[in-house]
Amino acid sequence: MTTKPTKPTKKLSKRQKDQQRWRDELAQMKAERKAAKALLIDPQTTTETPTKTAPDTERPTVGRPKTGKRSNPDYQQVSAWIRRDTYRRAMDRLYVKEDRREFSDLVQVLLEDWLKTSSKKSEN
């Protein structure tokens, strides 16, 4: 009678052992959840198979409401290289003298004024 040679057992690292334990626990939780669902649906009392219902159109949203410039399609985020001292002085002035006006609002007004003056010059 010949015996089948056995494979040498591979030593597992601590991480591999943890991963195996987590896989086993996850498989056990899934099996328990499946068994709990089977208990909730009694095949003798239900005559039709359960179907998925359409999701509610009025689902509550998580987080802050989508308001502001970021979610407004009329706005586009841009970047520009500005000297640090110029930016700091502008922010100080906006915060103190302009009652916390946003930097993007200042840039918007300046660009609109520049476009108006440049279009007047091109008409002449």
Secondary structure as GFF3:
##gff-version 3
##sequence-region A 1 124
A	DSSP	alpha_helix	14	40	.	.	.	ID=ss1
A	DSSP	alpha_helix	84	96	.	.	.	ID=ss2
A	DSSP	alpha_helix	103	123	.	.	.	ID=ss3
###
